Amino acid sequence: MSDEPALLGAIVAHPDEDAPRLAYADWLDEFHPAPVAGMNPRAELIRTQIELARRCDYDTSTSTTALRDRAERLLHEHSREWTADFRAAVPHPELQPEFRRGFPEHVRIPARWFLDCGEAIRRTLPVLASVSLYRLNGWGQRIAQLPHLRGLRELRVPCWIHESDAVALANSQHLGGLERLTLWTGNWFGSSTYRALGASTAWPRLARVELVWVGINYRGEYANEAAGRPLAVGVNPRDRTFPFAANFDHTFFVGRLPDGRQTFAAYPWCGVTSIPALLFDAAGTPLEQREVPIPAADVLRERGRREAYEAFSARMDATYRRYGELVRTHLSAEPADIRVREFAIDQDGAFRCGVGLMCTHAEDTVYDQDDPDENPDEAPNGEVFGAGGVVEPWLGDHGMFTFTPGDGADTWIMNGRGRIAST
């Protein structure tokens, strides 16, 4: 089989299998070879992302990091070329399809734009499997009637919506292929809405419903009762765990003890005679804070009046390396990637970790999507995706969260691999 439509059709027909995608990569190498020696860039992306999909999301090994870097580089250099038909047909440059295992499979888009451009999106992205719909409140009935929903395997609705919108989706005639649904339920979904989701016969292949909530009125058990099986899962962002890579920053020690407990130690500033180390159980729940004593000779001294900053910085780095050895010896711990729940370390201004955007601002920033006539073309400050578009990456595949070190003057944005993304 050497014909491109047939190869793409095999990928659509067998979306979970790698073999059709790899066959397409081989076809690209054969019929569209690279201008210079080496594999076709798209073929390389397919093989690279397939290999990444087989590895753990939080794998920080050198080989996995190199694969991630290579995939990001290929996308940076070629994604516009690979989505040229999409960009020509869809008049919204803000939309950037997400590549998965070598193909653009996911799109994040306001509901009103999907009403206008859904046909063009499906036509130009034949392997599309997943859509995130923003600003859906009040548009549910119209969206549910769209034939462009056919063939989608995943639908995410990352914004608070009315019960009528959820019921409309549950009664849609075009979601028969849906396997996974994510809804933000707010605090006002009644039992009848949950039951409608669970009892719906419109999506016979549905295997999981994730109900995101931040309040106290989660009633997902009604959906499970109506479905007669464990279909719905509640997702409270305040109840998640956060990854930290073993070497994410030189001013902290991140690791594990022989008995499986985890630890996060914060190296102190000048003059402090102990290192605060918080212990967690294997599930990431904080247990207790220990103080690792620092010998007098090893305590970090203030910068001298005539000491160059570069010299002080080098001395501080050397001291912190010594602090790391002290933690390892005192706790019998070894550096390792960890996943822990929200915490604070008590030390002259707490060190904190948490989903800052979601937990702190959920009620203030997300509930503003109640206007059913909200038009993304007129959104203030160009925030066409609404507050849901801002928050979703903190809950979804990217796993982002905020980490506030020291006195709270800075906030670090961490990525899903426990590394600093920006400050």
C-alpha positions as CSV (number, residue, x, y, z in Angstrom):
1,M,0.0,0.0,0.0
2,S,1.7,3.2,-1.2
3,D,-1.1,5.6,-1.7
4,E,-1.3,8.5,0.9
5,P,-5.1,8.6,1.3
6,A,-5.1,4.8,2.1
7,L,-2.3,5.2,4.6
8,L,-4.1,8.1,6.3
9,G,-7.3,6.0,6.3
10,A,-5.5,3.2,8.0
11,I,-4.4,5.6,10.7
12,V,-7.9,6.9,11.3
13,A,-9.3,3.4,11.3
14,H,-6.7,2.2,13.8
15,P,-5.8,5.3,15.9
16,D,-4.2,3.4,18.8
17,E,-1.9,1.3,16.7
18,D,1.6,2.5,15.8
19,A,2.1,0.3,12.7
20,P,0.0,2.5,10.3
21,R,1.8,5.6,11.4
22,L,5.2,4.0,11.0
23,A,4.1,2.8,7.6
24,Y,3.2,6.4,6.7
25,A,6.7,7.4,7.9
26,D,8.3,4.8,5.7
27,W,6.2,6.1,2.7
28,L,7.4,9.6,3.4
29,D,11.0,8.5,3.4
30,E,10.5,6.6,0.1
31,F,8.5,9.1,-1.9
32,H,9.4,12.4,-0.2
33,P,13.0,12.0,0.9
34,A,14.9,14.7,2.7
35,P,16.8,17.1,0.5
36,V,20.0,16.0,2.2
37,A,21.0,12.7,3.7
38,G,18.7,11.7,6.5
39,M,15.1,10.9,7.0
40,N,12.1,13.1,6.0
41,P,11.5,15.5,8.9
42,R,7.8,14.5,9.2
43,A,8.8,10.9,9.3
44,E,11.3,11.7,12.0
45,L,8.7,13.4,14.1
46,I,6.3,10.4,13.7
47,R,9.0,8.0,14.9
48,T,10.2,10.4,17.7
49,Q,6.7,11.1,19.1
50,I,5.8,7.4,19.0
51,E,8.9,6.5,21.0
52,L,8.1,9.3,23.5
53,A,4.5,8.0,23.9
54,R,5.9,4.7,24.9
55,R,7.9,6.3,27.8
56,C,6.8,7.6,31.1
57,D,5.5,11.2,31.1
58,Y,7.9,12.0,33.9
59,D,11.0,10.3,32.5
60,T,13.9,12.7,32.8
61,S,16.6,10.5,31.4
62,T,19.1,11.9,29.0
63,S,17.7,9.9,26.0
64,T,14.1,10.9,26.7
65,T,15.0,14.6,27.2
66,A,16.9,14.4,23.8
67,L,13.8,13.0,22.1
68,R,11.6,15.7,23.6
69,D,14.0,18.4,22.5
70,R,14.2,16.9,19.0
71,A,10.4,16.7,18.7
72,E,10.0,20.4,19.8
73,R,12.7,21.4,17.3
74,L,11.0,19.6,14.4
75,L,7.7,21.2,15.3
76,H,9.2,24.7,15.6
77,E,10.8,24.3,12.2
78,H,8.1,22.6,10.2
79,S,4.7,22.7,11.9
80,R,3.4,25.6,9.8
81,E,4.3,23.8,6.7
82,W,2.6,20.6,7.9
83,T,-0.6,22.5,8.8
84,A,-0.6,24.8,5.7
85,D,-4.0,23.5,4.5
86,F,-5.5,24.0,8.0
87,R,-4.2,27.6,8.3
88,A,-5.4,28.5,4.8
89,A,-8.9,27.2,5.5
90,V,-9.4,28.4,9.1
91,P,-9.1,32.2,9.5
92,H,-7.9,32.2,13.1
93,P,-4.1,32.3,13.5
94,E,-4.5,31.8,17.2
95,L,-5.4,28.1,16.6
96,Q,-2.4,25.8,16.7
97,P,-3.2,22.1,16.3
98,E,-1.3,19.8,18.7
99,F,0.7,17.0,17.2
100,R,0.4,13.6,18.9
101,R,2.4,10.6,17.6
102,G,3.3,12.6,14.5
103,F,-0.1,13.9,13.5
104,P,-2.2,17.0,14.4
105,E,-4.8,15.3,16.6
106,H,-6.0,18.0,19.1
107,V,-7.4,21.5,18.6
108,R,-8.3,24.1,21.3
109,I,-11.1,26.4,20.0
110,P,-13.9,28.6,21.2
111,A,-17.3,27.1,20.6
112,R,-18.5,29.9,18.3
113,W,-15.5,29.4,16.0
114,F,-16.1,25.7,15.9
115,L,-19.6,26.4,14.7
116,D,-18.2,28.5,11.8
117,C,-15.1,26.4,11.0
118,G,-15.7,22.9,12.2
119,E,-16.2,21.5,8.7
120,A,-12.9,23.1,7.5
121,I,-11.1,21.8,10.6
122,R,-12.2,18.2,10.1
123,R,-11.4,18.4,6.3
124,T,-7.9,19.7,6.8
125,L,-7.0,17.6,9.8
126,P,-8.2,14.1,8.8
127,V,-6.6,12.4,11.9
128,L,-8.2,14.8,14.4
129,A,-9.3,12.9,17.5
130,S,-9.7,15.4,20.2
131,V,-11.2,18.9,20.7
132,S,-11.2,21.4,23.6
133,L,-14.3,23.7,23.3
134,Y,-14.1,27.0,25.2
135,R,-16.8,29.5,26.0
136,L,-19.5,26.8,25.5
137,N,-21.9,28.2,28.0
138,G,-25.2,28.8,26.2
139,W,-24.0,27.3,22.9
140,G,-24.4,23.6,23.9
141,Q,-27.5,22.9,21.8
142,R,-26.1,24.3,18.6
143,I,-22.7,22.5,19.1
144,A,-24.5,19.2,19.8
145,Q,-26.2,19.4,16.4
146,L,-22.9,19.7,14.4
147,P,-22.0,16.7,12.2
148,H,-18.3,17.8,12.6
149,L,-18.4,16.1,16.0
150,R,-18.5,12.7,14.3
151,G,-15.4,10.6,14.7
152,L,-14.1,12.5,17.7
153,R,-12.7,10.2,20.4
154,E,-12.2,12.9,23.1
155,L,-14.1,16.1,23.9
156,R,-13.0,18.5,26.6
157,V,-15.2,21.4,27.8
158,P,-12.8,23.4,30.1
159,C,-15.2,26.1,31.1
160,W,-18.2,26.3,33.5
161,I,-21.4,25.6,31.6
162,H,-25.1,25.5,32.2
163,E,-26.9,22.2,32.9
164,S,-28.7,22.5,29.6
165,D,-25.4,22.5,27.7
166,A,-24.3,19.3,29.4
167,V,-27.7,17.6,28.6
168,A,-27.5,18.8,25.0
169,L,-24.1,17.1,24.6
170,A,-25.5,13.9,26.3
171,N,-28.3,13.8,23.6
172,S,-26.1,14.6,20.6
173,Q,-26.5,12.3,17.6
174,H,-22.9,12.9,16.5
175,L,-20.8,11.7,19.4
176,G,-21.2,8.0,18.9
177,G,-17.4,7.6,18.7
178,L,-16.6,9.5,21.9
179,E,-14.5,7.5,24.4
180,R,-13.5,10.3,26.8
181,L,-15.4,13.4,28.0
182,T,-14.1,16.1,30.3
183,L,-16.6,18.6,31.8
184,W,-16.2,21.4,34.3
185,T,-19.3,21.0,36.4
186,G,-19.2,24.2,38.4
187,N,-21.2,24.0,41.7
188,W,-24.7,23.9,40.3
189,F,-25.1,20.7,38.4
190,G,-28.1,18.9,39.8
191,S,-28.6,15.2,40.2
192,S,-30.7,15.0,37.0
193,T,-27.8,16.4,34.9
194,Y,-25.4,13.8,36.3
195,R,-27.9,11.1,35.6
196,A,-28.4,12.3,32.1
197,L,-24.7,12.1,31.4
198,G,-24.6,8.5,32.8
199,A,-27.8,7.3,31.2
200,S,-27.1,8.6,27.7
201,T,-27.1,6.1,24.8
202,A,-25.7,8.7,22.4
203,W,-22.1,7.6,23.2
204,P,-21.9,3.8,23.5
205,R,-18.1,3.8,23.4
206,L,-17.7,6.3,26.3
207,A,-15.3,4.8,28.8
208,R,-14.5,7.8,31.1
209,V,-16.1,11.1,32.1
210,E,-13.8,13.4,34.0
211,L,-15.9,15.9,36.1
212,V,-13.7,18.8,37.2
213,W,-14.9,20.7,40.2
214,V,-13.6,23.1,42.8
215,G,-16.5,23.3,45.2
216,I,-18.5,21.0,47.4
217,N,-21.4,19.9,45.2
218,Y,-19.8,17.1,43.2
219,R,-22.3,14.3,42.6
220,G,-20.6,12.1,40.1
221,E,-22.0,9.0,41.8
222,Y,-25.4,9.8,40.2
223,A,-23.8,9.4,36.7
224,N,-22.3,6.1,37.7
225,E,-25.6,4.8,39.1
226,A,-27.4,5.8,35.9
227,A,-24.7,4.2,33.8
228,G,-24.6,1.0,35.9
229,R,-20.8,1.1,35.8
230,P,-17.9,3.3,37.1
231,L,-18.0,5.9,34.3
232,A,-17.5,9.2,36.0
233,V,-14.4,10.3,37.9
234,G,-14.2,13.5,39.9
235,V,-11.1,15.7,39.4
236,N,-10.5,18.3,42.0
237,P,-7.4,20.3,41.1
238,R,-6.7,21.0,44.8
239,D,-6.2,17.2,45.3
240,R,-3.5,16.6,42.7
241,T,0.2,15.9,43.1
242,F,3.0,17.8,41.7
243,P,6.2,16.6,40.1
244,F,9.7,17.7,41.0
245,A,12.7,16.5,39.0
246,A,15.7,15.4,41.1
247,N,17.9,18.2,39.7
248,F,15.2,20.9,39.0
249,D,17.2,23.6,40.9
250,H,20.5,23.7,42.7
251,T,19.1,25.4,45.8
252,F,16.9,22.4,46.7
253,F,17.3,18.7,47.4
254,V,14.7,16.4,45.9
255,G,14.8,12.7,46.6
256,R,13.7,9.5,48.2
257,L,14.5,7.6,51.4
258,P,15.1,3.8,51.4
259,D,11.7,3.1,52.9
260,G,9.9,4.9,50.0
261,R,9.2,8.2,51.7
262,Q,10.0,11.3,49.6
263,T,11.8,14.5,50.7
264,F,12.1,18.1,49.6
265,A,14.8,20.2,51.3
266,A,15.3,23.9,50.9
267,Y,18.9,25.1,51.3
268,P,18.9,28.2,53.6
269,W,20.4,31.6,53.1
270,C,23.4,33.0,55.0
271,G,23.8,32.4,58.7
272,V,21.1,29.7,59.1
273,T,22.4,26.6,60.9
274,S,20.0,24.0,59.7
275,I,18.4,22.8,56.5
276,P,14.6,22.3,56.6
277,A,13.5,19.1,54.9
278,L,9.9,18.1,54.5
279,L,9.1,14.4,54.4
280,F,6.2,12.9,52.4
281,D,4.8,9.4,52.3
282,A,5.0,7.4,49.0
283,A,1.6,8.9,47.9
284,G,3.0,12.5,48.3
285,T,1.2,13.4,51.5
286,P,3.3,15.7,53.8
287,L,4.3,13.9,57.0
288,E,6.7,16.0,59.1
289,Q,9.5,18.6,58.8
290,R,13.0,17.6,59.8
291,E,15.9,20.0,60.5
292,V,19.3,18.8,59.1
293,P,22.0,20.4,61.2
294,I,24.8,22.3,59.5
295,P,28.3,22.2,61.1
296,A,29.5,25.7,61.9
297,A,32.3,25.4,59.4
298,D,29.8,24.8,56.6
299,V,27.3,27.6,57.3
300,L,27.0,29.9,54.3
301,R,28.6,33.3,55.2
302,E,27.4,36.7,54.1
303,R,29.1,38.2,51.0
304,G,32.2,40.2,52.1
305,R,32.4,43.9,51.4
306,R,35.3,43.3,49.0
307,E,34.2,40.0,47.7
308,A,33.3,40.0,44.0
309,Y,29.8,38.7,43.3
310,E,31.2,36.0,41.0
311,A,33.3,34.7,43.9
312,F,30.4,34.8,46.3
313,S,28.2,32.9,43.8
314,A,30.9,30.2,43.4
315,R,31.2,29.9,47.2
316,M,27.5,29.7,47.5
317,D,27.3,26.9,44.9
318,A,30.0,25.0,46.6
319,T,28.2,25.4,50.0
320,Y,24.9,24.2,48.5
321,R,26.7,21.1,47.1
322,R,27.9,20.4,50.7
323,Y,24.3,21.0,52.0
324,G,23.1,18.3,49.5
325,E,25.6,15.8,51.0
326,L,24.5,16.7,54.5
327,V,20.8,15.9,53.6
328,R,21.8,12.7,51.9
329,T,23.8,11.6,54.9
330,H,21.3,12.7,57.6
331,L,18.2,11.3,55.9
332,S,19.9,8.4,54.0
333,A,18.2,9.9,51.0
334,E,19.2,9.8,47.3
335,P,18.3,12.3,44.6
336,A,15.2,11.2,42.7
337,D,12.1,12.5,40.9
338,I,9.2,12.9,43.3
339,R,5.4,13.6,43.2
340,V,3.9,15.4,46.2
341,R,0.9,17.2,47.3
342,E,0.6,20.9,48.0
343,F,3.0,21.9,50.8
344,A,4.8,24.7,52.7
345,I,8.2,24.6,54.4
346,D,8.5,26.8,57.5
347,Q,11.6,28.9,57.2
348,D,11.6,32.7,57.6
349,G,8.9,33.0,54.9
350,A,7.5,29.8,53.7
351,F,8.5,27.9,50.6
352,R,5.2,26.9,48.9
353,C,4.0,24.7,46.1
354,G,0.6,24.6,44.5
355,V,-1.7,25.1,41.6
356,G,-1.6,28.8,42.0
357,L,-3.8,29.8,39.1
358,M,-6.6,27.2,39.7
359,C,-6.7,27.2,43.5
360,T,-6.2,30.9,44.1
361,H,-8.2,32.4,41.3
362,A,-10.7,29.8,40.2
363,E,-13.8,31.5,41.6
364,D,-12.6,35.0,40.4
365,T,-11.4,34.2,36.9
366,V,-13.4,31.2,35.6
367,Y,-17.0,32.1,36.7
368,D,-17.0,35.0,34.3
369,Q,-18.0,32.7,31.5
370,D,-21.7,32.8,32.2
371,D,-22.7,35.1,29.3
372,P,-24.3,32.9,26.6
373,D,-23.7,35.6,24.0
374,E,-20.0,35.9,24.7
375,N,-18.2,36.5,21.4
376,P,-14.5,35.4,21.2
377,D,-13.9,38.0,18.5
378,E,-14.7,40.7,21.0
379,A,-12.9,39.2,24.0
380,P,-10.9,41.7,26.1
381,N,-7.2,41.7,25.8
382,G,-7.4,39.1,23.0
383,E,-8.2,36.3,25.4
384,V,-10.2,34.4,22.8
385,F,-10.1,31.2,24.8
386,G,-11.6,32.7,27.9
387,A,-10.4,31.9,31.4
388,G,-10.8,28.2,30.7
389,G,-8.2,28.4,28.0
390,V,-5.8,29.9,30.5
391,V,-6.5,27.4,33.2
392,E,-6.7,24.2,31.2
393,P,-3.0,23.6,30.7
394,W,-2.7,23.6,34.5
395,L,-5.0,20.6,34.7
396,G,-4.4,18.7,31.5
397,D,-1.5,17.2,29.6
398,H,1.0,19.9,30.4
399,G,0.5,19.4,34.2
400,M,1.7,23.0,34.9
401,F,1.8,24.5,38.4
402,T,3.3,27.4,40.3
403,F,6.0,27.2,42.8
404,T,6.8,30.1,45.1
405,P,10.3,29.9,46.6
406,G,11.6,32.0,49.5
407,D,9.7,35.1,50.6
408,G,7.2,34.9,47.8
409,A,8.8,37.6,45.7
410,D,9.1,35.3,42.7
411,T,6.8,32.6,41.3
412,W,8.2,29.9,39.1
413,I,6.0,28.2,36.5
414,M,6.8,24.5,36.6
415,N,6.1,22.0,33.7
416,G,4.7,18.5,33.9
417,R,8.2,17.1,34.2
418,G,9.0,19.0,37.4
419,R,11.3,21.5,35.7
420,I,11.2,25.3,35.7
421,A,9.4,26.5,32.6
422,S,9.6,30.2,33.3
423,T,9.8,32.7,36.2
